[in-house]
Amino acid sequence: MKIKTLLLFSALTGAVSMHSQDKNKTIMNPFFETYTTPYQVPPFDLIKNEHFKPAILEGIKKQEAEINSIISNKEKPTFDNTVLAMENSGKLLARVSTVFYNLNSANTNEEIQAIAKELAPKLSAHNDNIYLNDALFKRVKVVWDNQKNFKLNKEQAKILENLYKNFVRSGANLSEENKKRLREINSEMAVATLKYGQNILAETNSYELVISDKTDLSGLPNELIETAAADAKAKGKAGKWVFTLSNSSVMPFLQYSSNRKLRQEIWNAYQMRANNGNDKDNKSLAIKIANLRGEKARLLGYATHADYVLEKSMAKNPETANKLLNDLWIPALNMANKEAADIQKMMQKEGINEPVQPYDWRYYTEKIRKERFDLDEQEMKPYFSLEKTREGVFTVCKNLYGLQFKQLNNVPKYHEDVTVWEVTEANGSHVGILYMDFHPRTSKRGGAWMTSYRTQKMENGKRVAPVVSIVCNFTKPTENAPALLTFDEVSTFFHEFGHALHGLLSNVTYESLAGTSVPRDFVELPSQIMENWAAEPEVMKMYAKHYKTGEVIPNALIEKMQKAGTFDQGFVTTEYLAASLLDMQYHTQKGNITIDAETFEKEAMNKINLPSTIIPRYRSTYFNHIFAGGYSAGYYSYIWSGVLDTDAFEVFKINGLFNSDYAKSFRKNVLEKGGTEDPMELYKSFKGAEPSVEPLLRKRGLDQVK
C-alpha cells in the first residue's frame, strides 16, 4: 500500500499568532505560531496532544470566516476572488490536520485516537458546510460557466474544473432533503472508517505467539530469533521468544518455521484479525461502510460507489478496471494451481498427505525455491542492510535526477527512530525535506506509505519546498547485526521512495495540483517504476554489499535471483487480484448488502474460483486500503500502474538504465507535473505512445500461461 492520503483537506501551510486558554492559564500552542524550526518543518519537540483539538477547532472557525468572506464579496465572481480564494483558505486547519493525521498513523496513542474519534464528525460537517453551501457554489458556477472570459492558463483551468466537479460530486445539486441525508452519511462514514483502522491496530498489537521451548524455533533464521528474544525481554518475558502479527515477524515465521502447528496458530491469528466477535470486530463495520458508500453514490446519481470513484480515474469506469483484473485472473490462477501442485508433492514426500493449506504456502515455496534455484533468501539478506540499501536508493536518484541527500541532526522529529534529510539539486539548490521512519512499533499501523507535512506550491513567485515522509515496517536491527532486509523489503523501500520523489520534485503553481494529487491508478507509477531499478544487476552492485565483509553481491547470487524472478508469481498475483476483485465486489453493489462480511467474502471468492490454498491478500476485516485508507474501488490501481511502470521501464532497459534524456522526460512530464494534466497525456508525453500490457505479462511470467 503504499501511499497515505490525508483526510478532507489539501495541506496548506500558514501561521497566525494567538494563545489557547485552559483554566485561566495561557498555553503557547505551536500551531498558532510561525514555525521557527529549520526549513519551517513542524516543531515536533513542542507539539503535545493537548494542542491538537483547540488548533483544529480554531482552524475550522478560521476557514468558516474565510468562506463567508468569499460569499459576502460584493464583486462579481472571478477566478481570483472565488476559486483562488478557496484554494488559499483553510491554511491553519490543514497545518494542524496534516501533523495530527500523520501522527495518528505513524505514532499514535489512546489520546490521539480519542481526539480523532471526537473530531471526525466535526470535520465531516465542516467539509459538508463548504461543499453544500448554495451561495458558495453559485459563485463557483458563475466562474465555471464563464471561464472563457477569464483567460485561464492550464493550471488555473484545472483547479477550476476540479473545484466545480468537487462541488457537484459532493452534492451541491441535491435537494435539501438529500443534502441532509448526505451529511448524515458523511458523518457516519468518518467515524466508521476511523474505528475500522483503530480496530486493526488494536488486534495486531494484542496478539503474541510466545515460545518457551527452544526446539519450537526450528528452521527460523538467527536474526528473527534474536529479534523475538529482544521483543520478549522488552515485554518482561526474558528467556522466551515473542512473535507478533507485524509483517516483519509473522511473514518470516510462516516462511521458515518447520513447526506446522505453530505456523497454523500464527496464521489463524493473522487472517482472523478484527474477526473475533469482540469489541474490535470489523465485520459489521465493513458492511456498514460499503452500504453507506453505495447509498451516497446513488444519492449523487451514480449506479454504484465504484462508478462514482472511477469517474476520476484513468480507468473511468468499473467495467474497464474489472476487465484488466479478469484478463489477468485466469493465467495467474493457472500458474498458482501449478505452484500448489508442486507444494503438494513436496508435502507428500515429507509424509504429509493433507491438502495444502495457506499456512503451508510460504514455507514450502521457500524450500522449493532453494531446491529448484539453489536460492535461499537468508543467503541474500546479509547483502541488503538498510543502510546500504538507502545508499543505493540515493545513488539511483543521483544518477537519474542529480539529487543529493544530506542527513540533518538539528531538525525536530516525532520519534527517535526517524531520520531527516535535506534533498538538493546537483547545484546545491534546495528541493525539499524528507523524513524516513522504518521500523515497526505498537504506535504505528502496519504497511508502508508516503505522506506530506507540507506540499509544494508557488508563493509570491517562489517555490515553497515540500516536506515529505516515508513510513515503513522493516525488520529491526538486533544486538548482533544491523537491520537486514528481505528483497521484498528492499523493493518496498524503492517503491515508497518513488512516491517521495513524486512529492519532492513537484513543480506546480497551485498546491491542490501538486505531487501525488493525481488519480489513484496513476499515483503508483512513480513508485512502481522505482522498484525496477532495485532488481537490476548494475544497480544491485551499487548497494548490495555484505554487512560484515563489504563484499559486493556475487554474480552467481544475482543470476540465481534472476532465474527465480517469476517464481511464485502465480501466488503473488492471485492473492493480489483476489483482493482487488473483492474490493470491486463490495463497491459495485447496486443496493445494500444484506449478508455478513464473511458470507459476502466467501461468495465473492467462490465466483472467481479462488482455491482454498490461497486467501485474498487482505480479507474483509483487515482491508485497511479500502475501508480506511482511500483505495475503495481502487485497489486494482497497483496492477494498472504495473502496466504503466513495466512499459515505461522498457525505455530505460533499451536505452540505458540512467539515460539522461528519458530521466529528464520522466521528471518533467510525470514527477513535476502532479495533477495539472490528464494522466494518459502525461504518460504519452514521456513515452510517445500509450502503454502495452505485454511487458507486465512477461515480467510476471504470465505471457505463456493459459
C-alpha atoms as one frame of an Amber mdcrd trajectory, in Angstrom:
protein
   0.000   0.000   0.000   1.662   2.141  -0.399   0.630   5.780  -0.147  -1.090
   7.668   2.694  -3.815  10.195   1.823  -4.849  12.817   4.373  -8.475  13.421
   5.192 -10.603  16.151   3.671  -8.124  18.929   3.112  -5.125  19.772   0.947
  -2.070  20.553   3.056  -1.724  24.325   3.019   0.662  25.971   5.458   0.346
  29.317   7.151   0.543  30.918  10.554  -1.321  33.158  12.954  -0.300  34.204
  16.438  -2.569  33.552  19.364  -2.811  31.563  22.577  -5.249  28.980  23.850
  -6.934  29.398  27.204  -7.120  26.499  29.648  -8.491  27.204  33.130  -7.217
  30.799  33.033  -3.724  29.590  32.171  -2.196  30.782  28.910  -0.519  27.984
  26.983   1.561  28.512  23.903   0.216  26.394  21.068   2.889  25.813  18.404
   0.259  25.588  15.660  -0.693  29.207  16.370   2.866  30.447  15.986   5.128
  30.859  12.970   7.371  27.816  12.711  10.925  28.891  13.579  12.399  25.436
  13.011  14.982  24.741  10.300  13.210  24.699   6.925   9.958  25.519   8.792
   9.221  21.852   9.499   6.655  21.067  12.232   8.079  21.662  15.721   7.538
  18.102  16.878   9.535  18.743  20.025   6.965  21.328  21.133   3.751  19.719
  19.918   1.697  17.938  22.560  -1.568  16.060  22.348  -3.372  18.910  24.108
  -2.538  21.243  21.215  -4.439  19.363  18.518  -8.082  19.834  19.437  -8.015
  23.607  20.045  -5.939  24.146  16.908  -8.278  22.067  14.740 -11.370  23.803
  16.136  -9.756  27.202  15.603  -8.782  26.112  12.085 -12.406  25.240  11.347
 -13.538  28.604  12.726 -10.961  30.496  10.698 -11.813  28.731   7.441 -15.512
  29.354   8.046 -14.708  33.073   8.242 -12.665  32.841   5.032 -15.530  31.096
   3.231 -18.018  33.691   4.492 -15.727  36.423   3.189 -15.814  34.839  -0.276
 -19.600  34.577  -0.203 -20.146  38.127   1.035 -17.858  39.651  -1.591 -19.989
  42.182  -3.490 -17.834  41.973  -6.597 -18.769  39.653  -9.428 -17.243  36.170
  -9.043 -13.835  35.840 -10.673 -11.110  33.233 -10.641  -9.109  35.250  -8.108
 -11.848  36.259  -5.677 -13.582  32.872  -5.658 -11.529  29.924  -6.931  -8.116
  31.137  -5.811  -9.576  32.409  -2.553 -10.907  28.928  -1.850  -7.577  27.378
  -2.817  -5.892  29.573  -0.232  -8.419  29.059   2.552  -8.021  26.684   5.476
  -4.285  27.104   5.983  -4.389  26.732   9.743  -6.719  23.744   9.600  -4.562
  21.962   7.034  -1.441  22.866   9.003  -2.594  21.066  12.141  -4.585  18.294
  10.400  -1.511  17.277   8.429   0.509  16.682  11.574  -2.374  15.162  13.516
  -3.403  12.530  10.980   0.157  11.626  10.134   0.894  11.002  13.803  -2.361
   9.074  14.165  -0.915   6.646  11.612   2.781   6.673  12.484   2.985   7.390
  16.223  -0.467   7.221  17.762  -1.694   6.709  21.298  -5.034   6.405  23.054
  -5.381  10.168  23.487  -4.752  10.891  19.805  -7.208   8.165  18.815  -9.849
   9.602  21.139  -9.355  13.091  19.676  -9.624  11.679  16.153 -12.875   9.919
  17.019 -14.321  13.039  18.670 -13.376  15.379  15.831 -14.220  13.115  12.874
 -17.907  14.149  12.704 -16.989  17.822  13.240 -14.517  17.761  10.361 -17.016
  15.908   8.183 -19.665  18.531   8.965 -17.201  21.331   8.209 -16.395  19.799
   4.835 -20.108  19.478   4.073 -20.717  23.068   5.157 -18.333  24.144   2.416
 -19.403  21.895  -0.444 -23.131  22.019   0.300 -23.157  25.812   0.595 -25.536
  27.110  -2.087 -24.203  30.665  -2.110 -20.616  29.499  -2.462 -21.488  27.040
  -5.230 -23.315  29.786  -7.143 -20.140  31.850  -7.228 -18.047  28.886  -8.355
 -20.613  28.050 -11.035 -20.507  31.584 -12.394 -16.749  31.272 -12.873 -17.188
  27.791 -14.374 -19.868  28.933 -16.822 -17.844  31.987 -17.870 -14.330  30.552
 -17.770 -13.595  31.602 -21.349 -13.812  35.213 -20.231 -11.066  34.803 -17.649
  -8.239  33.694 -19.971  -7.109  30.967 -17.610  -3.849  29.122 -18.082  -3.720
  25.326 -17.983  -3.258  25.023 -14.213  -5.934  27.597 -13.446  -8.379  25.806
 -15.713  -7.569  22.537 -13.973  -8.160  23.769 -10.428 -11.412  25.394 -11.565
 -12.503  22.119 -13.135 -11.539  20.171 -10.026 -13.317  22.616  -7.717 -16.535
  22.691  -9.734 -16.642  18.905 -10.029 -15.867  18.525  -6.321 -18.939  20.597
  -5.530 -21.125  18.523  -7.826 -19.663  15.230  -6.587 -20.132  16.442  -3.011
 -23.859  17.014  -3.508 -24.174  20.693  -4.405 -27.006  19.938  -6.844 -29.025
  17.777  -4.440 -32.342  18.689  -2.877 -32.300  19.924   0.709 -33.699  16.606
   1.902 -30.967  14.653   0.128 -28.319  17.081   1.341 -29.426  16.386   4.886
 -29.096  12.630   4.336 -25.720  13.100   2.660 -24.441  14.960   5.720 -25.571
  12.077   7.910 -23.844   9.554   5.647 -20.582  11.501   5.607 -20.572  11.839
   9.374 -21.279   8.138   9.910 -18.566   7.153   7.425 -15.989   9.427   9.041
 -16.445   7.687  12.384 -16.799   4.163  10.936 -13.649   4.270   8.800 -11.637
   5.672  11.699 -12.899   2.947  14.026 -12.169   0.269  11.418  -8.481   1.238
  11.256  -8.162   1.559  15.017  -9.593  -1.945  15.446  -6.962  -3.455  13.144
  -4.126  -1.756  15.022  -5.525  -2.949  18.349  -5.968  -6.526  17.115  -2.481
  -6.585  15.606  -0.942  -5.331  18.841  -2.916  -7.659  21.117  -1.566 -10.949
  19.737   1.670 -12.634  20.768   2.979 -16.084  19.960   5.154 -16.806  22.988
   7.628 -19.667  22.624   9.321 -21.122  25.678  10.817 -24.301  24.191  13.873
 -23.656  22.012  13.052 -26.694  19.866   9.967 -24.831  18.622  12.309 -22.352
  16.906  13.409 -24.989  14.412  14.025 -23.594  10.930  13.913 -19.940  11.937
  16.841 -17.686  10.930  19.084 -16.386  13.701  18.221 -12.708  13.303  14.494
 -13.467  13.594  15.168 -15.467  16.767  17.267 -12.615  18.157  14.529 -10.095
  17.404  11.932 -12.345  19.052  14.141 -12.676  22.128  14.605  -8.904  22.307
  10.840  -8.370  21.966  10.233 -10.911  24.728  12.714  -9.179  27.006  11.118
  -5.789  26.324   7.734  -7.280  27.263   9.056  -8.689  30.545   9.394 -12.252
  29.248  13.158 -12.677  29.255  14.332 -16.118  28.238  11.404 -16.613  25.872
  10.671 -15.598  22.283   7.770 -13.417  21.166   6.449 -13.320  17.616   3.826
 -10.787  16.576   1.488 -10.017  13.697   3.806  -7.316  12.372   4.736  -8.355
   8.826   8.435  -8.370   9.702   7.675 -11.029  12.329   4.762 -13.144  11.080
   5.826 -13.483   7.444   9.354 -14.859   8.054   7.888 -17.145  10.729   5.490
 -18.579   8.131   8.333 -18.804   5.651  10.838 -20.660   7.814   9.227 -22.343
  10.819   9.270 -26.126  10.436   6.617 -26.406  13.164   3.404 -26.724  11.144
   1.184 -26.440  14.205   2.737 -23.104  15.209   2.560 -21.856  11.623  -1.137
 -22.648  11.685  -1.584 -20.868  15.006   0.050 -17.594  13.994  -1.542 -17.749
  10.529  -5.011 -18.092  12.009  -4.367 -15.113  14.267  -3.148 -13.115  11.258
  -6.050 -13.901   8.950  -8.667 -13.550  11.715  -7.674 -10.029  12.753 -10.720
  -7.929  13.665 -12.877 -11.001  13.091 -13.062 -12.490  16.582 -16.507 -11.451
  17.771 -15.169  -8.927  20.290 -15.408  -5.145  20.513 -12.675  -4.854  17.849
 -14.609  -6.899  15.268 -14.824  -5.213  11.844 -17.375  -7.455  10.106 -20.330
  -5.145  10.661 -18.216  -2.038  10.035 -17.092  -3.326   6.625 -20.694  -3.870
   5.553 -21.796  -0.555   7.054 -19.076   1.391   5.232 -19.778  -0.334   1.903
 -23.518   0.283   2.228 -23.084   3.934   3.209 -20.816   4.465   0.216 -23.336
   2.823  -2.070 -26.173   4.947  -0.721 -24.109   8.101  -1.154 -23.258   7.199
  -4.751 -26.925   6.580  -5.581 -27.922   9.891  -3.970 -25.413  11.596  -6.259
 -26.776   9.856  -9.340 -24.245   7.055  -9.775 -25.143   3.395 -10.127 -22.514
   2.290  -7.615 -19.702   3.619  -5.451 -17.220   2.250  -7.996 -18.859   4.320
 -10.738 -18.554   7.368  -8.501 -14.884   6.759  -7.671 -13.655   5.652 -11.080
 -15.138   8.619 -12.908 -11.973  10.488 -11.836  -9.557   7.640 -12.615  -7.657
   6.563 -15.703  -9.922   3.506 -15.907 -13.011   5.795 -15.985 -15.479   3.033
 -15.069 -15.759  -0.311 -13.225 -16.048  -2.292 -16.446 -12.581  -1.238 -17.602
 -10.990  -1.947 -14.232 -12.703  -5.337 -13.959 -11.655  -6.262 -17.490  -7.982
  -5.784 -16.637  -8.355  -7.847 -13.453 -10.266 -10.628 -15.167  -7.898 -10.759
 -18.149  -5.050 -11.441 -15.721  -7.017 -13.744 -13.410  -7.031 -16.963 -15.453
  -3.294 -17.044 -16.314  -2.426 -16.097 -12.716  -4.759 -18.731 -11.269  -3.461
 -21.417 -13.628   0.096 -20.685 -12.561  -0.911 -20.672  -8.885  -2.550 -24.086
  -9.310   0.686 -25.440 -10.771   2.598 -23.983  -7.834   0.147 -25.593  -5.404
   0.652 -28.957  -7.095   4.417 -28.626  -6.587   3.858 -27.852  -2.900   1.566
 -30.858  -2.549   4.224 -33.137  -3.998   6.859 -31.887  -1.563   4.477 -32.260
   1.368   3.740 -35.853   0.332   7.469 -36.574   0.168   7.632 -35.463   3.796
   4.763 -37.770   4.698   2.057 -35.109   4.897  -0.925 -36.296   2.870  -3.277
 -33.473   3.873  -4.324 -30.799   1.351  -2.124 -27.710   1.027  -3.181 -25.022
   3.490  -2.495 -21.264   3.323  -0.027 -21.582   6.209   1.954 -24.145   4.171
   2.466 -21.935   1.115   5.302 -19.662   2.166   7.175 -22.438   3.979   7.197
 -24.871   1.064   7.660 -22.166  -1.528  10.915 -21.259   0.205  12.004 -24.917
   0.226  11.134 -25.345  -3.468  12.984 -22.133  -4.336  16.068 -23.445  -2.621
  15.770 -26.852  -4.276  14.998 -25.550  -7.756  17.237 -22.500  -7.924  19.675
 -23.140  -5.082  18.438 -19.808  -3.729  17.879 -19.206  -0.040  16.511 -15.810
   0.977  18.713 -15.961   4.062  21.695 -16.145   1.714  20.619 -12.797   0.228
  19.741 -10.837   3.380  23.342 -10.141   4.548  23.796  -8.128   1.349  20.720
  -5.971   1.951  21.413  -3.930   5.040  19.070  -0.987   5.486  21.950   1.491
   5.439  23.455   0.193   2.193  20.025  -0.072   0.572  19.394   3.557   1.465
  22.700   4.480  -0.154  21.589   2.546  -3.245  18.320   4.456  -3.435  20.211
   7.733  -3.111  22.640   6.691  -5.858  19.814   5.825  -8.261  18.212   9.221
  -7.611  21.538  10.973  -8.135  22.202   9.147 -11.408  18.694   9.771 -12.729
  17.910  13.258 -11.476  21.127  14.666  -9.989  19.676  14.712  -6.469  21.816
  14.831  -3.338  20.883  13.850   0.227  22.285  15.230   3.472  21.216  13.951
   6.891  20.059  16.649   9.306  20.579  16.322  13.041  19.239  19.717  14.101
  15.654  19.164  12.981  12.824  18.117  15.341  11.273  14.727  14.673   8.274
  12.862  16.044  10.095   9.679  17.131  13.682   8.702  17.880  13.640   6.086
  15.092  13.077   8.778  12.453  15.876  10.263  10.339  15.600  13.582   8.483
  17.279  14.524   5.202  17.697  17.615   3.084  17.281  16.943  -0.629  19.084
  19.232  -3.050  19.717  19.520  -6.769  23.147  18.775  -8.198  23.962  22.510
  -7.925  23.051  22.517  -4.229  19.712  24.318  -4.524  17.092  23.194  -2.018
  14.450  20.698  -3.212  12.738  19.605  -0.004  12.907  17.785   3.316  12.475
  14.030   3.695  11.571  12.123   6.877  12.171   8.359   6.931  10.648   6.063
   9.575  11.459   2.388   9.053  10.732   0.025  11.945   7.523  -1.385  13.461
   6.179  -0.338  16.854   2.853  -0.588  18.596   2.116   3.103  17.937   2.389
   2.633  14.152  -0.102   0.988  11.852   1.127  -1.779   9.567   2.184  -1.432
   5.951   4.201   1.241   4.192   3.212   4.643   2.885   4.354   8.084   1.828
   2.764  11.286   3.057   3.417  15.020   3.249   3.800  17.550   6.044   3.978
  20.392   3.531   3.007  20.181  -0.120   4.863  22.084  -2.840   3.397  25.268
  -4.295   4.435  28.684  -5.597   4.075  31.699  -3.334   4.952  35.233  -4.429
   6.801  33.780  -7.394   8.957  31.485  -5.263   8.783  27.722  -4.882   7.639
  26.590  -1.440   9.623  23.398  -0.876   7.768  20.244   0.195   8.267  18.271
   3.394   7.512  14.599   2.800   7.800  11.378   4.764   8.009   7.664   4.057
   6.888   5.247   6.760   7.617   1.501   6.680   7.698  -1.545   8.956  11.037
  -3.163   8.113  12.962  -5.793  10.051  14.638  -4.281  13.114  18.373  -4.404
  13.844  19.492  -6.858  16.513  22.330  -6.827  19.030  24.490  -8.742  16.555
  23.502  -7.302  13.187  22.110  -4.163  11.564  18.646  -4.145  10.032  18.867
  -6.710   7.236  16.107  -6.587   4.649  14.433  -9.209   2.566  14.439  -8.359
  -1.122  10.706  -7.691  -0.812  11.532  -5.040   1.800  14.225  -3.632  -0.491
  11.582  -3.309  -3.217   9.224  -1.621  -0.772  11.926   0.910   0.119  12.455
   1.763  -3.557   8.664   1.855  -4.034   7.974   4.344  -1.257  10.928   6.423
  -2.372   9.291   6.709  -5.791   6.263   8.219  -4.078   8.587  10.540  -2.173
  10.151  11.732  -5.439   6.679  12.479  -6.776   6.156  14.796  -3.813   9.680
  16.222  -3.647  10.091  17.040  -7.341   6.648  18.569  -7.776   6.883  21.897
  -9.588   3.418  23.374  -9.970   1.819  26.678  -9.038  -1.162  25.531  -7.024
  -0.907  23.211  -4.068  -4.085  21.267  -4.821  -2.416  20.063  -8.043   0.966
  19.233  -6.526   2.848  15.952  -6.289   0.633  12.940  -5.667  -2.618  14.840
  -6.361  -3.332  12.551  -9.291  -5.846   9.762  -9.988  -5.342   6.703  -7.786
  -4.472   4.443 -10.728  -1.714   6.825 -11.854  -0.198   7.631  -8.455   1.536
   4.248  -8.270   3.516   4.770 -11.493   6.348   6.816  -9.912   6.625   4.329
  -7.046   6.430   1.101  -9.012   8.851   2.163 -11.718  11.474   2.748  -8.995
  11.204  -0.900  -7.939  12.613  -1.936 -11.306  15.997  -0.334 -10.616  16.303
  -2.251  -7.339  16.473  -5.579  -9.182  18.872  -4.573 -11.936  22.320  -6.236
 -11.563  24.114  -2.986 -12.414  22.246  -1.208  -9.618  22.389  -4.073  -7.156
  26.173  -3.993  -7.267  25.986  -0.371  -6.116  24.251  -1.180  -2.847  24.126
  -4.937  -2.191  27.227  -5.344  -0.031  27.730  -7.842   2.758  27.235  -6.103
   6.093  30.248  -7.846   7.654  32.802  -8.054   4.859  31.720  -5.311   2.476
  31.803  -7.880  -0.339  29.672  -6.910  -3.340  26.874  -9.373  -4.020  28.321
 -12.176  -6.197  27.253 -12.537  -9.825  26.217 -16.113  -9.101  23.707 -14.975
  -6.490  22.315 -12.294  -8.794  21.908 -14.903 -11.527  20.008 -17.153  -9.125
  17.702 -14.260  -8.261  17.074 -13.548 -11.922  16.345 -17.184 -12.734  13.871
 -17.241  -9.861  12.391 -13.913 -10.965   8.988 -15.268 -12.000   8.942 -17.950
  -9.321   5.806 -17.865  -7.115   4.266 -15.138  -9.276   1.125 -17.222  -9.633
   0.537 -16.980  -5.885   1.625 -13.336  -5.591  -0.577 -12.216  -8.486  -3.542
 -14.364  -7.485  -3.714 -13.178  -3.868  -3.438  -9.574  -5.084  -6.076  -9.972
  -7.803  -8.403 -11.734  -5.349  -8.217  -8.706  -3.023  -8.757  -6.334  -5.953
 -11.797  -8.274  -7.131 -13.144  -8.400  -3.564 -12.806  -4.620  -3.420 -14.736
  -4.287  -6.678 -17.420  -6.710  -5.447 -18.015  -4.595  -2.350 -18.222  -1.393
  -4.328 -20.208  -2.397  -7.421 -23.334  -3.361  -5.441 -26.419  -1.542  -6.705
 -28.226  -1.953  -3.406 -27.441  -2.582   0.225 -25.505  -5.705   1.165 -27.772
  -7.764   3.416 -25.411 -10.599   4.358 -22.490 -10.574   6.777 -18.950  -9.798
   5.654 -17.709 -13.377   5.970 -20.505 -14.709   3.777 -20.073 -11.874   1.301
 -16.356 -12.525   1.003 -16.857 -16.269   0.647 -19.427 -15.831  -2.124 -17.224
 -13.277  -3.914 -14.241 -15.622  -3.856 -16.338 -18.611  -4.946 -17.394 -16.625
  -8.014 -13.795 -16.424  -9.177 -12.895 -19.970  -8.059 -10.210 -18.875  -5.616
  -8.680 -22.126  -4.307  -8.727 -22.843  -0.581  -4.926 -22.809  -0.566  -4.918
 -19.027  -1.067  -6.848 -16.226   0.595  -7.098 -12.621  -0.632  -4.069 -10.542
   0.300  -6.404  -8.607   2.576  -9.584 -10.067   3.996 -12.709  -8.015   4.670
 -11.955  -7.298   8.313  -8.408  -6.002   7.813  -8.579  -4.461   4.344  -7.300
  -1.077   5.516  -6.668   0.128   1.970 -10.329   0.122   1.003 -12.172   0.603
   4.292  -9.890   3.141   5.978  -7.180   4.190   3.544  -8.622   5.883   0.452
  -8.357   2.974  -2.014 -12.041   1.986  -2.174 -12.818   0.727  -5.691  -9.163
   1.472  -6.342  -7.051  -1.398  -5.083  -6.795  -2.527  -8.722  -4.621   0.541
  -9.291  -1.418  -1.290  -8.345  -1.783  -3.672 -11.284  -2.987  -0.834 -13.545
   0.127   1.108 -12.640   2.065  -2.140 -13.100   1.140  -1.983 -16.764   2.413
   1.598 -16.887   5.629   1.026 -14.961   6.801  -2.075 -16.836   6.037  -0.415
 -20.159   7.842   2.772 -19.077  10.881   0.945 -17.684  11.474  -0.818 -21.005
  12.558   2.578 -22.333  15.422   2.566 -19.825  16.211  -1.109 -20.399  16.619
  -0.419 -24.100  18.337   2.971 -23.943  20.318   2.716 -20.699  19.270   2.476
 -17.058  20.331   6.045 -16.396  19.614   7.534 -19.807  19.621  11.262 -19.071
  17.144  12.217 -21.804  14.463   9.787 -20.635  15.165  10.582 -16.983  14.647
  14.275 -17.715  11.497  13.451 -19.648  10.068  11.318 -16.834  10.865  14.033
 -14.318   9.427  16.813 -16.468   6.313  15.016 -17.716   5.391  12.876 -14.703
   7.156  13.748 -11.449   6.987  17.534 -11.755   3.502  17.846 -13.238   1.360
  16.483 -10.418  -2.312  16.647 -11.344  -2.038  19.511 -13.828  -2.969  17.405
 -16.869  -4.752  14.209 -17.868  -2.505  11.315 -16.754  -2.604   9.479 -20.060
  -1.476  12.642 -21.814   1.377  12.982 -19.317   2.372   9.377 -19.948   2.294
   9.822 -23.716   4.369  12.992 -23.376   7.016  10.867 -21.669   6.786   7.673
 -23.730   5.355   8.901 -27.009   2.673   6.197 -27.010   0.056   4.570 -24.802
   1.244   1.650 -22.644   1.065  -2.031 -23.580   0.175  -4.866 -21.177   2.729
  -7.241 -22.726   5.752  -6.098 -20.640   3.807  -6.801 -17.437   2.849 -10.291
 -18.579   6.476 -11.041 -19.468   7.771  -9.689 -16.166   5.434 -11.931 -14.174
   5.926 -14.960 -16.410   2.238 -14.964 -17.320   2.662 -14.484 -21.041   2.989
 -18.240 -21.669   0.333 -19.375 -19.188  -3.111 -20.322 -20.461
